[in-house]
Amino acid sequence: MVTKSEQRRVALREKLTEAAERRIEAQGASALRARDLAKDAGCAVGAIYNAFEDLNAIVMAVNGRTFRKLGACVTGSLDGAEGQSPQQRLVLMSHAYLGFAADNTSLWRALFDIDLPVDGPVPAWYLQELEALFANIARPVSEVFPDKSPAELALMVRALFSSVHGIVLLGLENRISGVPRGRVEEMISQILLQITER
């Protein structure tokens, strides 16, 4: 049976996560401060650390929500695309990824700006959300490259994701080395189609 104390802790975690999500969306993850969150959530600063280990853990909670929204967006881009080629499905997903990143830039950036070393402790749910995103990419990639081993396919999926992510990131940041914002979608399509051409 859940105690009242546990119920209060769960409710506070939810309030803090929602407050952090609003703050990250407006100002980015680097602007997150305990004092501001406490004010937004109507609690003492010390109460934050009874609900979460640290601010990084709150960002991770927000990232979990963002990952689910991103996954739904990417998956939704394939609605009605069953007859499309695997290459076209990859393009549809990449355009959905770009659209999500453009519409939710600060929340999207927080997914990747958080310090998560490959060999460090990463929450299982975080890895599951990332793998779910990669699974969407893996389906058409396995159709394009049916002879690749599972390990080679996994590497190809990560390489394609990294390529699209890099183009999107530099384009949205309007970096001198990036593709001009107005041509990001076109360039992603060209690159994906050329890499997966058989």
Secondary structure, 3 states (H helix, E strand, C coil): CCCHHHHHHHHHHHHHHHHHHHHHHHHCHHHCCHHHHHHHHCCCHHHHHHHCCCHHHHHHHHHHHHHHHHHHHHHHCCCCCCCCCHHHHHHHHHHHHHHHHHHCHHHHHHHHHCCCCCCCCCCHHHHHHHHHHHHHHHHHHHHHCCCCCHHHHHHHHHHHHHHHHHHHHHHHCCCCCCCCHHHHHHHHHHHHHHHCCC
